[in-house]
Amino acid sequence: MDSQQLLGGNIKKNLLKLSLPTSLGFALQSMYDMVDMMWVGRISASAIAGVTIFSTVFWIVVVLNEIIGSSSISLITQSYGKNDLEKTRRVLEQTLTFKMLVAVVAAIIMSIILEPLLWFFSEDNNVIQSALEYGYIRMFFLPIMFASYSVNTALRCLGDAKTPMKIMIISSIVNIILDPIFMFEEVPFIHIPGLNMGVFGAALATVISTIVAFTTGFYVLIKGQSIIKISLKGLFKLDWEIDKKLLTIGLPTGIEVLMRNLSSIITLKFVSIYGTDAVAAMGIGSKLLGFAFTPIMGISMGSSTIVGQALGAEQVDIAEETAKLSAKVSIMMLSIFSAIAVLIPNGIMKLFTDVRSVIETGIPMIRILIPSMIFTGWSIGLGSVFTGSGHNTPYLLSSIVSRWIVQIPILYIITSLLNLSILYAWLSFMVAEVSELLTIYYHYKKGLWKINRV
């Protein structure tokens, strides 16, 4: 869809046309994440805990991807909305190059400090060993992971949601097929020989699927099969004017993600007070939340694309109507998912593990965490105006309020002062989501995003 098609006609139809392919691609990828955790659960609760701890720590470096990625969405959509194709091409090239350079530096630093960070969460050697086996190879291929995100984001910003969907479907299928082959001595159910690599095999399968995704998307961009054709020559040049914007426009979002991830690390530390079973349950919950978010992220990305192009074309009313519609659709989708989770939490937990203590810990978690995401969906829907406009400060403020001012103090009181059960720790997540929604809604109504341009 070109800019005129995207901003004309029925907004609901255009949003769904742009969002549904993205949601489908993310849904399959997230389904892989859940299947991956199910396979890991066949090894042990310690393996689940190890992968959970690494994944939490890993998001510290993913902040850099969020900063540059968020900036690129604003730059690409607004330049494309103005019909400045040359600038759009240069932004695409700089996003790919700059992201990979940043990822190399981040991977080196993170690999050095990874093991000391892991010991902060657990003194269980089996948990730490699982985390290291899973983590080091993921860090080594971090630049490819960042670049893979970039090619898909670039295509979506240009109004092409179907190609990223196809790429994500292909990479997820590769991942799903390779996972049990790499992980087990004998592949479950079909009883053919496997490579018996354990959690390292799970990480290796993910890396290979990421390489497939990047290679496919890069081919589409370099061969001119999309609206914009990038050049190899452009990839070997740094444009500081664009690179500076890539670092600064999304900086509030990046700091927000960093603050959120640091709070997640501290939150996980509080949860670890309740033992390995609680950490394992938290890991399963994280995968479920990720799956619940897949359609919402698709809607949000579609909404941000339309908002950015609408603001670039000075059509604020279309941007506002799109964000409201995005919020309504997100609430509806998460309400359906929440109803299912509340009705059959025991069955959901049994998909991941047969350890009874982990299941019992996870049942109340599912009944509280999943419904709390309804508030998050509302926040993300309205918040698409911030990503599209480049006015990302509200995201930072909402994270500080919800995580650092509300949730972490509550968790400290629950665990250190009152010594309450883990049920109250799960309730702190719902309180945090409500406070985040209130902060986002305030800044949405304030309306600074309507006049902000990059």
C-alpha positions in Angstrom: 0.0 0.0 0.0 1.4 3.4 -0.9 0.9 6.5 1.3 -2.2 7.7 -0.5 -3.9 4.3 -0.3 -3.0 4.0 3.4 -4.4 7.4 4.4 -7.5 7.2 2.2 -10.7 5.2 2.4 -11.9 3.3 5.5 -9.4 3.6 8.4 -10.6 0.3 10.0 -10.0 -1.6 6.8 -6.6 0.0 6.2 -5.5 -0.7 9.8 -6.6 -4.3 9.6 -5.0 -4.8 6.2 -1.7 -3.5 7.5 -1.9 -5.1 11.0 -3.3 -8.6 10.4 -0.4 -10.0 8.4 2.0 -8.7 11.1 -0.1 -10.1 13.8 -0.2 -13.5 12.1 3.6 -13.5 11.6 4.1 -12.6 15.3 1.6 -15.1 16.4 3.4 -18.0 14.7 6.8 -16.7 16.0 5.4 -16.4 19.5 3.8 -19.9 19.2 7.3 -21.1 18.5 8.5 -19.4 21.7 5.9 -21.3 23.7 6.8 -24.6 21.9 10.4 -23.9 22.7 9.6 -23.5 26.4 7.6 -26.7 26.3 10.6 -28.6 24.9 12.9 -27.0 27.5 10.4 -28.0 30.1 11.0 -31.6 29.1 14.6 -31.2 30.3 14.0 -29.9 33.9 12.6 -27.0 35.9 16.2 -25.8 36.3 16.4 -25.5 32.5 13.2 -23.4 32.4 14.6 -21.2 35.1 18.0 -20.8 33.4 16.4 -19.8 30.1 14.0 -17.4 31.9 16.9 -15.7 33.7 19.0 -15.3 30.6 16.0 -14.0 28.6 15.4 -11.4 31.3 19.0 -10.2 31.3 19.2 -10.4 27.5 16.6 -7.6 27.2 19.2 -5.1 28.6 21.0 -5.1 25.2 17.7 -5.3 23.2 17.1 -1.8 24.5 19.6 -0.6 21.9 17.5 -2.2 19.2 14.4 -0.5 20.6 16.0 2.9 20.5 17.2 2.7 16.9 14.1 0.8 15.8 11.7 3.3 17.3 13.6 6.2 15.8 13.5 4.5 12.4 9.8 4.0 12.4 9.2 7.8 12.9 11.9 8.7 10.3 10.8 6.2 7.6 7.0 6.7 7.9 7.2 10.5 8.0 9.7 10.8 5.1 7.6 8.3 3.1 4.4 10.2 4.0 6.1 13.3 2.5 6.9 11.2 -0.6 10.7 11.8 -0.1 11.8 8.5 -1.4 15.5 9.4 -1.4 15.6 10.2 2.3 13.5 7.1 3.0 16.2 4.9 1.2 19.0 6.6 3.2 17.2 6.0 6.5 16.7 2.4 5.7 20.4 1.9 4.9 21.6 3.7 7.9 19.2 1.8 10.2 20.7 -1.5 9.1 24.3 -0.5 9.2 24.1 1.5 12.5 22.1 -1.2 14.3 24.7 -3.9 13.4 27.6 -1.8 14.6 25.9 -1.1 17.9 25.0 -4.8 18.3 28.6 -5.8 17.9 29.7 -3.6 20.7 26.8 -4.6 22.9 27.4 -8.3 22.3 31.1 -8.0 23.4 30.3 -6.2 26.6 27.3 -8.4 27.5 29.3 -11.6 26.9 31.9 -10.4 29.4 29.4 -9.6 32.2 26.8 -12.3 31.5 27.9 -15.0 34.1 28.2 -12.5 37.1 24.8 -11.2 36.2 23.3 -14.7 36.3 24.7 -15.5 39.7 22.7 -12.5 41.0 19.5 -14.5 40.5 20.4 -18.0 41.5 23.0 -20.1 43.3 21.8 -23.3 41.6 24.7 -24.5 39.3 22.3 -26.3 37.0 20.3 -23.1 36.5 23.4 -21.1 35.7 24.8 -23.7 33.4 21.6 -23.9 31.4 21.5 -20.1 31.1 25.1 -20.0 29.8 24.6 -22.7 27.3 21.6 -20.9 26.0 23.0 -17.4 26.2 26.5 -17.3 24.7 25.5 -18.3 21.2 22.6 -15.9 21.3 25.0 -13.0 22.1 27.4 -14.0 19.3 24.7 -13.6 16.7 23.1 -10.4 18.2 24.0 -8.3 15.1 22.0 -10.6 12.8 19.1 -10.5 15.2 19.1 -6.7 15.2 19.3 -6.6 11.4 16.5 -9.1 11.1 14.2 -6.8 13.1 15.2 -3.9 10.9 14.4 -5.4 7.5 10.9 -6.4 8.7 10.3 -3.0 10.4 11.4 -1.2 7.2 9.0 -3.2 5.0 6.0 -2.6 7.4 6.8 1.2 7.5 6.5 1.2 3.7 3.0 -0.3 4.0 4.1 -3.9 3.1 3.0 -6.1 5.9 2.7 -9.4 3.9 6.4 -9.8 3.2 7.5 -9.6 6.8 4.6 -12.0 7.7 5.9 -14.6 5.2 9.5 -14.1 6.5 8.4 -14.7 10.1 6.3 -17.7 9.1 9.3 -19.3 7.3 11.7 -18.6 10.1 9.3 -19.9 12.7 8.8 -23.2 10.8 12.5 -23.6 10.5 12.8 -23.0 14.3 10.0 -25.4 15.2 11.5 -28.2 13.0 15.1 -27.8 14.3 14.3 -27.4 18.0 13.6 -31.1 18.9 16.2 -32.4 16.5 18.9 -30.3 18.1 17.7 -30.7 21.7 17.1 -34.4 22.2 18.9 -37.7 21.7 15.7 -39.0 20.2 13.1 -36.7 18.7 9.9 -37.0 20.8 6.8 -38.6 19.1 8.6 -39.5 15.8 11.5 -41.4 17.4 14.3 -40.4 15.0 17.8 -39.7 16.2 18.5 -36.2 17.4 21.7 -34.3 18.3 21.1 -34.2 22.1 22.4 -30.6 22.5 19.9 -29.7 25.3 19.3 -26.0 25.8 22.2 -25.1 23.6 20.3 -26.8 20.8 17.3 -24.6 21.4 19.4 -21.5 21.2 21.1 -22.8 18.0 17.8 -23.4 16.3 16.7 -19.9 17.2 20.0 -18.5 15.7 19.6 -20.4 12.5 16.0 -19.2 12.0 17.1 -15.6 12.7 19.7 -15.9 9.9 17.1 -17.3 7.5 14.8 -14.3 8.4 17.5 -11.7 7.9 18.8 -13.2 4.6 15.3 -13.3 3.1 14.3 -9.8 4.1 17.7 -8.3 3.1 17.3 -10.0 -0.3 13.9 -8.3 -0.8 15.4 -4.9 0.0 18.6 -5.2 -2.0 17.0 -6.6 -5.1 14.4 -3.8 -5.2 11.4 -6.1 -4.7 10.0 -3.6 -2.2 9.0 0.0 -2.9 12.5 1.2 -1.9 15.7 -0.4 -3.1 18.7 -0.1 -0.9 22.3 -0.3 -2.2 25.4 -2.0 -0.9 27.3 1.2 -1.4 24.9 3.0 0.9 25.3 0.4 3.6 29.1 1.1 3.8 28.6 4.8 4.6 27.7 6.4 7.9 25.5 9.5 7.7 25.9 11.2 11.1 22.9 13.5 10.5 20.6 10.4 10.2 22.5 8.4 12.8 22.2 11.1 15.4 18.4 11.1 14.9 18.4 7.3 15.1 20.0 7.6 18.6 18.0 10.5 19.9 14.4 10.3 18.6 13.9 6.9 20.1 16.1 7.6 23.2 13.1 8.1 25.5 11.6 4.9 24.3 15.0 3.2 24.8 15.4 4.5 28.3 11.8 3.4 29.0 12.6 -0.1 27.8 15.8 -0.1 29.8 14.0 1.1 32.9 11.3 -1.6 32.3 13.8 -4.3 31.8 15.9 -3.3 34.8 12.6 -3.4 36.8 11.9 -6.8 35.3 15.3 -8.0 36.6 14.6 -6.7 40.1 11.1 -8.1 39.9 12.5 -11.5 38.9 14.9 -11.2 41.9 12.0 -10.7 44.2 10.2 -13.7 42.6 13.3 -15.8 43.0 12.9 -15.4 46.8 10.1 -17.9 46.5 12.4 -20.5 44.8 13.2 -22.2 41.5 9.6 -23.2 41.0 8.5 -19.6 41.1 11.1 -18.6 38.6 10.1 -21.4 36.3 6.4 -20.4 36.6 7.4 -16.8 35.8 9.2 -18.0 32.7 6.1 -19.8 31.5 4.0 -16.7 32.3 6.4 -14.6 30.2 5.9 -16.8 27.2 2.2 -16.7 27.6 2.3 -12.9 27.8 4.4 -12.8 24.7 1.8 -14.9 22.9 -1.0 -12.7 24.1 0.8 -9.6 22.9 1.4 -10.9 19.3 -1.8 -9.6 17.8 -1.5 -6.4 19.9 2.0 -5.7 18.6 0.8 -6.2 15.0 -2.0 -3.7 15.6 0.4 -1.3 17.2 2.9 -1.5 14.4 0.2 -1.0 11.8 -1.2 1.9 13.8 2.2 3.6 14.2 2.8 3.3 10.5 -0.5 5.0 9.7 0.0 7.6 12.4 3.5 8.5 11.2 2.4 8.8 7.6 -0.7 10.8 8.5 1.3 13.2 10.6 3.9 13.5 7.8 0.9 14.4 5.5 -0.5 16.8 8.2 -3.7 14.7 8.7 -3.9 14.7 12.5 -7.5 13.6 12.6 -6.7 10.3 10.8 -3.8 9.7 13.2 -6.1 10.2 16.2 -8.9 8.0 14.9 -6.4 5.3 14.1 -5.0 5.2 17.6 -8.5 5.0 19.2 -9.4 2.1 16.9 -6.1 0.4 17.7 -6.9 0.6 21.4 -10.4 -0.8 21.0 -9.2 -3.8 18.9 -6.4 -4.5 21.4 -8.8 -4.5 24.4 -11.2 -6.9 22.6 -8.5 -9.3 21.6 -6.9 -9.5 25.1 -10.3 -9.8 26.7 -10.9 -13.0 24.7 -7.5 -14.4 25.5 -7.9 -13.5 29.2 -11.3 -15.3 29.5 -9.7 -18.5 28.2 -6.7 -18.2 30.6 -8.9 -17.7 33.6 -11.1 -20.7 32.7 -8.3 -23.3 32.1 -5.1 -22.2 33.9 -4.3 -25.8 35.0 -4.4 -27.1 31.5 -2.3 -24.3 30.2 0.4 -24.9 32.8 0.4 -28.6 32.0 1.4 -27.8 28.4 4.8 -26.6 29.7 5.6 -28.8 32.7 4.5 -31.8 34.6 6.1 -30.6 37.9 3.2 -30.2 40.2 4.8 -27.5 42.4 5.5 -25.3 39.3 1.9 -25.9 38.1 0.4 -24.9 41.4 2.5 -21.8 41.6 1.6 -20.8 38.0 -2.2 -21.2 38.2 -2.8 -17.9 40.2 -0.2 -16.2 38.2 -2.1 -16.9 34.9 -5.4 -15.8 36.4 -3.9 -12.4 37.5 -1.2 -11.6 34.9 -3.1 -12.4 31.7 -6.2 -10.3 32.5 -3.9 -7.4 33.6 -2.7 -7.3 30.0 -6.1 -5.8 29.0 -4.9 -2.5 30.5 -1.6 -2.9 28.7 -3.3 -3.4 25.4 -5.2 -0.2 25.9 -1.9 1.6 26.7 -0.2 0.3 23.6 -3.1 1.2 21.3 -3.2 4.8 22.4 0.6 4.9 22.6 1.0 4.3 18.9 0.6 8.1 18.5 3.9 8.5 20.3 5.9 6.1 18.1 4.4 7.5 15.0 5.1 11.2 16.0 8.5 10.6 17.5 7.2 12.1 20.8 8.3 9.2 22.9 8.8 10.8 26.4 5.4 9.5 27.7 6.6 5.9 27.3 9.5 6.7 29.6 7.4 8.4 32.2 4.8 5.6 32.2 7.5 3.0 32.8 9.0 5.0 35.7 5.6 5.5 37.3 4.3 1.9 36.9 7.5 -0.1 37.6 9.7 2.0 39.9 7.2 4.1 41.8 4.4 1.5 42.0 5.4 -2.1 41.5 8.9 -2.4 42.9 8.1 -0.7 46.2 5.0 -2.9 46.5 7.2 -6.0 45.9 9.7 -4.9 48.5 6.9 -4.5 51.1 5.3 -7.9 50.2 8.6 -9.9 50.3 10.8 -8.1 52.8 8.5 -6.4 55.3 5.3 -8.4 55.4 6.6 -11.8 54.1 3.3 -12.4 52.2 2.7 -15.3 49.8 3.6 -15.1 46.1 -0.1 -14.4 45.3 0.5 -10.8 46.3 3.6 -10.6 44.1 1.4 -11.6 41.2 -1.1 -8.9 42.1 1.6 -6.2 41.9 1.7 -6.8 38.1 -1.9 -5.8 37.7 -1.5 -2.6 39.8 1.5 -1.7 37.7 -0.4 -2.1 34.4 -3.3 0.1 35.7 -0.9 2.9 36.7 0.8 2.7 33.3 -2.5 3.1 31.5 -3.3 6.2 33.5 0.0 7.8 32.7 -0.3 7.0 28.9 -3.9 8.3 28.8 -2.9 11.6 30.5 -0.2 12.3 27.9 -2.4 11.1 25.0 -5.1 13.6 26.0 -2.4 16.3 26.6 -1.9 16.2 22.8 1.8 17.2 22.3 2.1 14.3 19.9 -0.2 16.2 17.5 2.4 18.9 16.8 5.6 16.9 17.1 7.6 16.1 13.9 11.0 14.6 13.3 
